[in-house]
Amino acid sequence: MLKIGVLGVGHLGKIHVKCIRELPHYDLVGFYDPDVAKARAITEQYGLHCFESAEALLEAVDVVDIVTPTLTHFELAKAAIAKGKHLFIEKPLTDTRAQAVQLLELARQSPKLKIQVGHVERFNPAMQALENEEVDPMFIEAHRLAVFNPRGTDVSVVLDLMIHDLDIVLHLVKSPIRYISASGVAVVSDQPDICNARLEFENGCVANLTASRMSIKQMRKLRLFQRDAYISLDFMNKQAQLIRLHDSPQSEDSQMELHTSNGIKYLDISMPPVQAVNAIQLELQKLAESIVADQPTAIGLEDGYKALDVAHRILEEVNRRLRETSLS
Protein backbone atom coordinates (compact mmCIF):
# COMPACT_ATOMS: atom_id res chain seq x y z
CA MET A 1 0.00 0.00 0.00
CA LEU A 2 1.02 3.60 -0.57
CA LYS A 3 1.74 5.53 2.59
CA ILE A 4 0.05 8.91 2.25
CA GLY A 5 -0.09 12.00 4.44
CA VAL A 6 -2.33 15.06 4.22
CA LEU A 7 -1.05 18.60 4.61
CA GLY A 8 -3.90 20.84 5.71
CA VAL A 9 -7.13 19.70 7.38
CA GLY A 10 -9.37 22.68 6.83
CA HIS A 11 -12.77 22.30 5.17
CA LEU A 12 -11.44 20.56 2.04
CA GLY A 13 -8.62 18.77 3.83
CA LYS A 14 -11.13 17.02 6.12
CA ILE A 15 -12.98 15.77 3.05
CA HIS A 16 -9.71 14.43 1.64
CA VAL A 17 -8.99 12.61 4.89
CA LYS A 18 -12.39 10.93 4.79
CA CYS A 19 -12.02 9.95 1.12
CA ILE A 20 -8.50 8.57 1.49
CA ARG A 21 -9.53 6.36 4.41
CA GLU A 22 -11.99 4.58 2.09
CA LEU A 23 -9.53 3.93 -0.76
CA PRO A 24 -7.80 0.53 -0.91
CA HIS A 25 -4.47 1.69 -2.38
CA TYR A 26 -3.63 4.06 0.46
CA ASP A 27 -2.44 3.75 4.03
CA LEU A 28 -3.20 7.12 5.63
CA VAL A 29 -0.37 7.48 8.13
CA GLY A 30 -1.27 10.95 9.39
CA PHE A 31 -1.52 14.64 8.70
CA TYR A 32 -0.06 18.02 9.60
CA ASP A 33 -1.83 21.32 10.20
CA PRO A 34 -0.39 24.26 12.16
CA ASP A 35 -3.85 25.06 13.53
CA VAL A 36 -3.87 23.27 16.89
CA ALA A 37 -7.66 23.22 17.22
CA LYS A 38 -8.17 21.73 13.77
CA ALA A 39 -5.44 19.16 14.34
CA ARG A 40 -6.92 18.08 17.68
CA ALA A 41 -10.38 17.71 16.15
CA ILE A 42 -9.10 15.44 13.35
CA THR A 43 -7.05 13.35 15.77
CA GLU A 44 -10.07 12.84 18.01
CA GLN A 45 -12.48 12.12 15.17
CA TYR A 46 -10.34 9.70 13.17
CA GLY A 47 -7.64 8.62 15.58
CA LEU A 48 -5.01 9.86 13.12
CA HIS A 49 -1.45 10.74 14.00
CA CYS A 50 -0.68 14.45 13.83
CA PHE A 51 2.91 15.08 12.74
CA GLU A 52 4.84 17.83 14.45
CA SER A 53 5.78 19.46 11.13
CA ALA A 54 5.37 19.19 7.38
CA GLU A 55 8.97 18.03 7.18
CA ALA A 56 8.31 15.15 9.58
CA LEU A 57 5.32 14.07 7.53
CA LEU A 58 7.37 14.11 4.31
CA GLU A 59 9.88 11.73 5.84
CA ALA A 60 7.16 9.17 6.66
CA VAL A 61 5.18 8.91 3.43
CA ASP A 62 5.28 7.86 -0.22
CA VAL A 63 2.57 10.31 -1.30
CA VAL A 64 1.79 13.84 -0.13
CA ASP A 65 -1.67 15.40 -0.42
CA ILE A 66 -1.43 19.21 -0.27
CA VAL A 67 -4.74 20.78 0.73
CA THR A 68 -3.39 23.99 2.26
CA PRO A 69 -3.99 27.66 1.33
CA THR A 70 -2.73 28.52 -2.16
CA LEU A 71 0.04 30.79 -0.85
CA THR A 72 1.74 27.75 0.75
CA HIS A 73 1.49 25.37 -2.22
CA PHE A 74 4.81 26.19 -3.82
CA GLU A 75 7.11 25.68 -0.85
CA LEU A 76 5.36 22.48 0.22
CA ALA A 77 5.33 21.03 -3.29
CA LYS A 78 8.98 21.95 -3.81
CA ALA A 79 9.91 20.18 -0.57
CA ALA A 80 7.87 17.09 -1.55
CA ILE A 81 9.55 16.84 -4.95
CA ALA A 82 12.98 17.31 -3.39
CA LYS A 83 12.20 14.38 -1.08
CA GLY A 84 11.11 12.21 -4.03
CA LYS A 85 7.45 12.00 -2.96
CA HIS A 86 4.49 11.50 -5.28
CA LEU A 87 2.20 14.47 -5.00
CA PHE A 88 -1.41 15.56 -5.14
CA ILE A 89 -1.77 19.33 -5.03
CA GLU A 90 -5.06 21.20 -4.90
CA LYS A 91 -5.92 23.88 -7.43
CA PRO A 92 -4.78 26.49 -8.13
CA LEU A 93 -1.39 24.90 -8.60
CA THR A 94 0.55 27.82 -7.10
CA ASP A 95 0.09 31.49 -6.35
CA THR A 96 2.19 32.74 -9.28
CA ARG A 97 3.16 31.52 -12.75
CA ALA A 98 6.85 31.80 -11.89
CA GLN A 99 6.35 29.34 -9.03
CA ALA A 100 4.50 26.94 -11.32
CA VAL A 101 7.32 27.10 -13.87
CA GLN A 102 9.81 26.23 -11.13
CA LEU A 103 7.75 23.19 -10.13
CA LEU A 104 7.62 22.07 -13.76
CA GLU A 105 11.40 22.31 -13.99
CA LEU A 106 11.86 20.38 -10.74
CA ALA A 107 9.41 17.69 -11.84
CA ARG A 108 11.25 17.19 -15.14
CA GLN A 109 14.33 16.32 -13.11
CA SER A 110 12.35 13.55 -11.35
CA PRO A 111 10.34 11.93 -14.18
CA LYS A 112 9.36 8.92 -12.06
CA LEU A 113 7.36 11.06 -9.65
CA LYS A 114 3.61 11.21 -10.23
CA ILE A 115 2.12 14.65 -9.66
CA GLN A 116 -1.59 15.40 -10.03
CA VAL A 117 -3.39 18.74 -9.75
CA GLY A 118 -6.80 18.82 -8.09
CA HIS A 119 -9.07 20.15 -10.82
CA VAL A 120 -11.91 18.10 -9.41
CA GLU A 121 -14.63 19.08 -11.90
CA ARG A 122 -12.97 16.85 -14.51
CA PHE A 123 -14.18 13.98 -12.32
CA ASN A 124 -17.67 15.33 -11.80
CA PRO A 125 -20.26 12.75 -12.97
CA ALA A 126 -21.67 15.31 -15.44
CA MET A 127 -18.26 15.71 -17.07
CA GLN A 128 -17.54 11.99 -16.96
CA ALA A 129 -20.78 11.40 -18.90
CA LEU A 130 -19.12 12.96 -21.97
CA GLU A 131 -16.26 10.45 -22.12
CA ASN A 132 -17.73 8.60 -25.11
CA GLU A 133 -19.20 11.64 -26.86
CA GLU A 134 -17.68 13.63 -29.72
CA VAL A 135 -17.06 17.09 -28.32
CA ASP A 136 -15.78 19.90 -30.57
CA PRO A 137 -17.28 23.13 -29.21
CA MET A 138 -17.31 26.42 -31.09
CA PHE A 139 -19.06 28.43 -28.37
CA ILE A 140 -18.95 27.80 -24.62
CA GLU A 141 -20.83 29.56 -21.87
CA ALA A 142 -19.98 28.94 -18.22
CA HIS A 143 -21.58 30.27 -15.04
CA ARG A 144 -20.08 29.49 -11.65
CA LEU A 145 -21.86 31.38 -8.90
CA ALA A 146 -21.49 30.99 -5.14
CA VAL A 147 -22.64 32.75 -2.01
CA PHE A 148 -19.94 34.68 -0.19
CA ASN A 149 -17.60 32.61 1.97
CA PRO A 150 -14.55 34.31 3.51
CA ARG A 151 -12.69 30.98 3.36
CA GLY A 152 -11.72 31.48 -0.30
CA THR A 153 -10.76 35.14 -0.28
CA ASP A 154 -7.01 34.58 -0.05
CA VAL A 155 -7.17 34.54 -3.87
CA SER A 156 -9.38 36.26 -6.46
CA VAL A 157 -12.62 34.72 -7.73
CA VAL A 158 -10.71 33.83 -10.90
CA LEU A 159 -8.28 31.60 -9.02
CA ASP A 160 -10.91 30.44 -6.55
CA LEU A 161 -13.85 29.55 -8.83
CA MET A 162 -13.36 30.42 -12.50
CA ILE A 163 -10.22 28.29 -12.72
CA HIS A 164 -12.43 25.16 -12.58
CA ASP A 165 -14.09 26.16 -15.84
CA LEU A 166 -10.83 27.37 -17.37
CA ASP A 167 -9.37 23.90 -16.88
CA ILE A 168 -12.38 22.25 -18.53
CA VAL A 169 -12.43 24.70 -21.45
CA LEU A 170 -8.70 24.24 -22.08
CA HIS A 171 -9.19 20.48 -21.88
CA LEU A 172 -12.02 20.51 -24.46
CA VAL A 173 -10.76 23.13 -26.92
CA LYS A 174 -7.68 21.84 -28.71
CA SER A 175 -6.46 25.23 -29.90
CA PRO A 176 -4.28 28.10 -28.61
CA ILE A 177 -5.93 31.23 -27.21
CA ARG A 178 -5.80 34.19 -29.59
CA TYR A 179 -7.35 36.93 -27.47
CA ILE A 180 -8.65 37.52 -23.93
CA SER A 181 -10.91 40.27 -22.65
CA ALA A 182 -12.14 40.48 -19.07
CA SER A 183 -13.65 42.71 -16.44
CA GLY A 184 -14.14 42.28 -12.73
CA VAL A 185 -15.05 44.02 -9.49
CA ALA A 186 -13.80 43.68 -5.92
CA VAL A 187 -16.85 43.95 -3.66
CA VAL A 188 -15.94 42.76 -0.17
CA SER A 189 -12.38 41.48 -0.52
CA ASP A 190 -9.16 43.07 -1.82
CA GLN A 191 -9.37 41.08 -5.07
CA PRO A 192 -12.05 40.61 -7.75
CA ASP A 193 -15.13 38.87 -6.35
CA ILE A 194 -17.02 38.95 -9.66
CA CYS A 195 -15.45 38.43 -13.07
CA ASN A 196 -16.46 37.87 -16.67
CA ALA A 197 -13.93 36.71 -19.26
CA ARG A 198 -14.13 36.09 -22.99
CA LEU A 199 -11.58 33.75 -24.55
CA GLU A 200 -11.17 33.62 -28.32
CA PHE A 201 -9.28 30.63 -29.72
CA GLU A 202 -7.38 30.36 -32.99
CA ASN A 203 -9.80 27.71 -34.29
CA GLY A 204 -12.69 30.18 -33.93
CA CYS A 205 -14.13 28.88 -30.68
CA VAL A 206 -15.28 31.50 -28.18
CA ALA A 207 -15.72 30.87 -24.46
CA ASN A 208 -17.63 33.28 -22.24
CA LEU A 209 -17.07 32.61 -18.52
CA THR A 210 -18.67 34.26 -15.50
CA ALA A 211 -17.69 33.62 -11.90
CA SER A 212 -19.05 35.26 -8.78
CA ARG A 213 -18.76 34.64 -5.06
CA MET A 214 -21.34 37.34 -4.33
CA SER A 215 -24.45 35.54 -5.57
CA ILE A 216 -27.65 34.84 -3.66
CA LYS A 217 -27.86 31.42 -5.31
CA GLN A 218 -25.40 28.74 -6.36
CA MET A 219 -24.84 27.65 -9.94
CA ARG A 220 -22.20 25.57 -11.70
CA LYS A 221 -23.22 25.16 -15.33
CA LEU A 222 -21.37 24.80 -18.62
CA ARG A 223 -23.05 24.93 -22.03
CA LEU A 224 -21.30 23.77 -25.19
CA PHE A 225 -22.46 24.58 -28.72
CA GLN A 226 -21.02 22.86 -31.78
CA ARG A 227 -22.11 22.35 -35.36
CA ASP A 228 -24.26 19.31 -34.71
CA ALA A 229 -25.00 19.48 -31.00
CA TYR A 230 -25.82 21.40 -27.86
CA ILE A 231 -24.47 20.00 -24.60
CA SER A 232 -25.48 21.19 -21.14
CA LEU A 233 -23.56 20.21 -18.02
CA ASP A 234 -24.85 20.91 -14.53
CA PHE A 235 -21.95 20.24 -12.18
CA MET A 236 -23.90 21.05 -9.05
CA ASN A 237 -26.77 18.64 -9.77
CA LYS A 238 -24.50 16.18 -11.62
CA GLN A 239 -26.57 16.09 -14.80
CA ALA A 240 -25.75 16.15 -18.52
CA GLN A 241 -28.08 16.82 -21.43
CA LEU A 242 -27.19 16.25 -25.07
CA ILE A 243 -29.17 17.53 -28.06
CA ARG A 244 -27.89 16.40 -31.45
CA LEU A 245 -29.03 17.39 -34.93
CA HIS A 246 -29.42 14.64 -37.56
CA ASP A 247 -30.41 14.52 -41.23
CA SER A 248 -32.55 11.44 -40.70
CA PRO A 249 -34.57 9.95 -37.82
CA GLN A 250 -32.45 8.11 -35.28
CA SER A 251 -35.10 6.75 -32.94
CA GLU A 252 -38.70 7.26 -31.91
CA ASP A 253 -37.86 8.33 -28.39
CA SER A 254 -36.94 11.88 -27.38
CA GLN A 255 -36.86 13.12 -30.96
CA MET A 256 -38.54 16.03 -32.75
CA GLU A 257 -38.64 17.38 -36.29
CA LEU A 258 -37.10 20.73 -37.10
CA HIS A 259 -38.02 22.46 -40.37
CA THR A 260 -35.04 24.43 -41.70
CA SER A 261 -34.09 26.17 -44.94
CA ASN A 262 -32.11 23.02 -45.77
CA GLY A 263 -35.06 20.70 -45.22
CA ILE A 264 -36.24 18.68 -42.27
CA LYS A 265 -33.72 17.94 -39.55
CA TYR A 266 -34.21 15.78 -36.50
CA LEU A 267 -33.32 16.74 -32.95
CA ASP A 268 -32.38 13.85 -30.72
CA ILE A 269 -32.59 14.72 -27.03
CA SER A 270 -30.88 12.51 -24.48
CA MET A 271 -29.45 12.56 -20.98
CA PRO A 272 -26.27 10.48 -20.97
CA PRO A 273 -26.10 8.20 -17.93
CA VAL A 274 -24.10 9.58 -15.03
CA GLN A 275 -22.31 7.43 -12.51
CA ALA A 276 -22.86 8.10 -8.81
CA VAL A 277 -19.23 8.76 -7.91
CA ASN A 278 -17.46 10.92 -5.35
CA ALA A 279 -15.35 13.20 -7.56
CA ILE A 280 -12.73 13.92 -4.89
CA GLN A 281 -12.37 10.27 -4.05
CA LEU A 282 -12.11 9.40 -7.75
CA GLU A 283 -9.33 11.90 -8.44
CA LEU A 284 -7.33 10.58 -5.48
CA GLN A 285 -7.94 7.02 -6.66
CA LYS A 286 -6.68 7.93 -10.15
CA LEU A 287 -3.45 9.21 -8.66
CA ALA A 288 -2.91 5.92 -6.84
CA GLU A 289 -3.61 3.97 -10.03
CA SER A 290 -1.11 6.05 -11.99
CA ILE A 291 1.56 5.42 -9.34
CA VAL A 292 0.94 1.66 -9.21
CA ALA A 293 0.80 1.30 -13.02
CA ASP A 294 3.58 3.85 -13.65
CA GLN A 295 1.30 5.81 -16.00
CA PRO A 296 0.84 9.58 -16.49
CA THR A 297 -1.53 11.25 -14.05
CA ALA A 298 -5.02 12.28 -15.15
CA ILE A 299 -4.30 15.99 -14.65
CA GLY A 300 -0.61 16.75 -14.63
CA LEU A 301 1.46 19.80 -13.78
CA GLU A 302 1.25 21.04 -17.38
CA ASP A 303 -2.54 21.15 -17.14
CA GLY A 304 -2.36 22.92 -13.81
CA TYR A 305 0.08 25.46 -15.24
CA LYS A 306 -2.05 26.15 -18.33
CA ALA A 307 -5.14 26.91 -16.25
CA LEU A 308 -3.10 29.08 -13.86
CA ASP A 309 -1.48 30.96 -16.76
CA VAL A 310 -4.84 31.83 -18.36
CA ALA A 311 -6.26 32.80 -14.97
CA HIS A 312 -3.44 35.31 -14.48
CA ARG A 313 -3.84 36.63 -18.01
CA ILE A 314 -7.50 37.27 -17.17
CA LEU A 315 -6.54 39.03 -13.94
CA GLU A 316 -4.04 41.19 -15.82
CA GLU A 317 -6.80 42.25 -18.20
CA VAL A 318 -9.15 42.97 -15.27
CA ASN A 319 -6.49 45.13 -13.60
CA ARG A 320 -5.73 46.94 -16.86
CA ARG A 321 -9.38 47.91 -17.22
CA LEU A 322 -9.58 49.03 -13.61
CA ARG A 323 -6.54 51.26 -14.10
CA GLU A 324 -8.05 52.79 -17.23
CA THR A 325 -11.31 53.44 -15.40
CA SER A 326 -9.56 55.13 -12.48
CA LEU A 327 -7.67 57.43 -14.87
CA SER A 328 -10.71 58.46 -16.88
N, C-alpha and C positions, 0 to 999 in steps of 0.2 A: 504493500500500500504506500501511497505517497503521503509523506508527512507534510502537513500544511499548517500555516499559522496566519492569523488575521491581524492586520494592523488597522486599528480604528473600529470601535464598536458603538458608533453613534446610531442614528436611525437606520441607515442602510447597512452598516456593519453588523448590526444585530440580525438583520435578515440574512446576510451572508453566513453568519455563524449557524443559524438554523438550517439553511439549505445544505451547507457542507456536511453537517452531522448526518444527513440522510443519504449522502452519496457514497456508493461502495468503494470507489477508488481512493478515497481520502481517509487519512487518520488525522483528525483535528487535534493537534498537540497543545494548542493554546493561543493566546492573543496578547496584544499590548495596546494600551490606550493610556495616555498621560492623565486623563480625567479619572481621579480616584473613585468618584461616586459611580460613574459608568462601569468602571472595571469591577468594582465590588458587586454591582448588580448582576453582571454577566457571570461572574464566578459563582454567586449564590444560585442563580437560575439554572446554569448548565453544569456546574461543577468543573469548569474549565480552569486550567492553569493560567495565571496572569504573569507574563514575563516582566522582569524589572526594567527592560528597555527594548527598543526595536532591535538593537544590535544583538542582544541575547536571544531574541526570537529567531533572527536570521541564522544564528549558529545551529539552531535545533531543527530546522525544517528543510524540506526539498522544494517546497512551493510557498510563495508569499502572496497573500491576497491584500492589496492596498486599497482600503476603503476610508481614507483619511481626507481632510480638506484639500482642495486642489493645490493650494500653495505649498503643501508638503510633498506632493507626488514625486517631484524630480529628485530630491535628495534621497528619499526612501527607495525609489526605483534604481537609482544609480548604485546605492549600497547593495541592493539585492543582486544586481547584475554582477557587480564586483565580487560578490560571494559565490557566484555561479548558481543562483537559485532561479527556478522557473517562476514566472510572474504573471499575476492577474492584477491589472491596474484600472481602477474605475475611470470613467470619462469625467471631464476632459483629461486627455493624457497628461498634460502639464499646464502650468500657468502661462508660459510663453513658448513661441515657436523655437527660439534658440535652445531652450531646454529640451524640447522634443527632438531637435536635430542631434543634440549631444547623446540622447538615449539611443537614437538610431545608429549612431556611430559606434557606441559601446556594444550594442547588440550585434552588430556585424562582426565584431571581434570575438563573439561567443555564439557562433551559429547553431550550436546544439541546444541552447536555451530556448524554451518556448515562452513567448510573451503574448498575452492577449489583453486587448483593451475592452472595457466594459460598456460597449454600445448595445445595451440590452434590448432595444426595440427590434433589432435584427432577429431576435429569438421570440418575439411576441407571436402568439398563435395566428394573428391576422397576417403578419408578414410571412410566416412559415407557410401559410396556405397558398402563397404564390410560387412555391418552389418549382412546380411542374407547369407553370403558365409562361407563355411568351410575353415578356414585358419589354416594350421599347417606347417609353413615353416621349411625347413632344411638348406636353404642358403638364406641370405639376402644381398642385395647390396644397399647402400644408397649414394647419392651424393647431397650435399647441398652447392651450390656455390653462392657467392654474390660479387658484386663489393665493393671496400673499402668504408667504411663509419665510420668516427671517432666517431660517436654516440655510437657504441657498444663496444669500446675498453677498457671500464672499467673492462671487464672480457675477458678471453681467448675465442678463436673461439669455443672451446669445450662447454663452458658454454653459449656462445652467440648463436651459430647455431646448433652444433652437438647434443645438448641436446634435440632438437625437435625429432630427429630420435632415440635417445636413449630411450626416453619415449615410442615411438611407438613400437620399437623392444621389450622392456621389457613387453609391454602390449600384444604383439602377441605371444611371446615365453614363454610358461609356464614351465620354467626350470631355475635352478640356473646357474650362470656363473661359468665356470670352470677355464678359463684362459683369460687374456687380454694382448695383445701386441699393442704398439702404437708408433708413431713417429710424430714429429711436428716441425715447424720452426716459429720463431718470425721474421717477415719481417719489419714491420713499427711500431709496438707497442712493449711494454715490455713483452707481453705474446704471446703464439703461435697464429699465424694468419692462419696457414694451419695445418691440422692434419688428419692422417689416423689411424683408430683403428680397430683391429680385435678382436671380442668377440667369444669365444668358450663356448657353453653351455653343460651342463651335458647330455642332451638328444641327442647330436650330431650336433645340429644346429650351424652354423657359420654365423656371421654377419660381413660384411666388410663395414665400414663407412668412408666417406671422407667429410670433411668440410673445406671450404676456404672462407675467406673474401678478397681475393686478386685476384679474377677472373675477366676476361674481359666480362664474360657473367653470367647470372643468371640461376641457375638450382636447382630444389627441386624434386628429383625423388627417389623412393624406388621400388626395384624389389624383389619379393618374389618367391622362387622356392620350390616346394614341390613335393611329389611323383607323384601326378596326375595333377599338374597344375603349370602354370606360371602366376604371377599377377604383373602388372605394375601400379604404382601409380604416377601420375604427380601432385604434390601439387600446383605447380605454375599455371598450366593451368586447374586444377580441373578436371582431367580425370582419368578414371580407365579402364584398359584392362585386361581381364581374358581369358586365354587359358587353356582349360581342355582336358585331354586325356581320351578317352573312348574305351571300347572293342567293342562297337557296335554303329552304327549310331544313333545320337540323333535328328537330324533335317537336313533339306536340306539347310538351310541358314548358311553361315559363317562356313562351315565345310570342312575339307580336309582329305584325306586318308594319312596314314603314314605307310610305309612298314618297319617292324622291324623284328628282329630275332625271336620274339615271335608271328609273324603273323601281320595281318593288324590292326592298331589302328586308331582311328578317333580323329582328333583335332577339338574341338569346340571353335571358337573364338567369343568373345562377349565383349561388352562395357557396363557394368552395368550402369543403369541410375543414374545420379547424380542430386541432388537437388540444385537449385540455392539459397544457403543460405549464409549469412554473418557469418563466423565462430566465430568471436569475439562476435558478438551479440548473437549467439546461446550459447556459453559457459556461458555468463552472464545470459542468460535466464534460462539455466539449474540450475545455482546456486539458482535463485529465486524460481524455481519449487521445488528444494530440501528443501528449507527453509519452504515454504508453506505446503508441504506434509510431512515434517519431515522425509525425506529419505536421505540416504547417497549421498554425492556429486559425480559428474561424475568422477572427478579426485581429490582424496583426498591428504592429507599431506603425507601419506605413499607412494603414487605414486611419488609425488614430491621429497621425500627423496631418493627413489630408483634411480631415474634418476640422481639426484645430486651426490649420492654416486658413481655411475659408472663413471660419468664425472670426478670426482676427482681421481678415480683409474686410469683412462686414463691419466690424467695430471701427476700423479705420475710416470707412465711408461714413458711418454714423457720426463720428467725431468731427470729420471734415465739414459735414453739413451743419453741425452745431456751432462750429467756429464761424462759418459763413453767416449764420443767423445772428450770432452775437455781434458781428461787425456791421451788419446792415442797419 
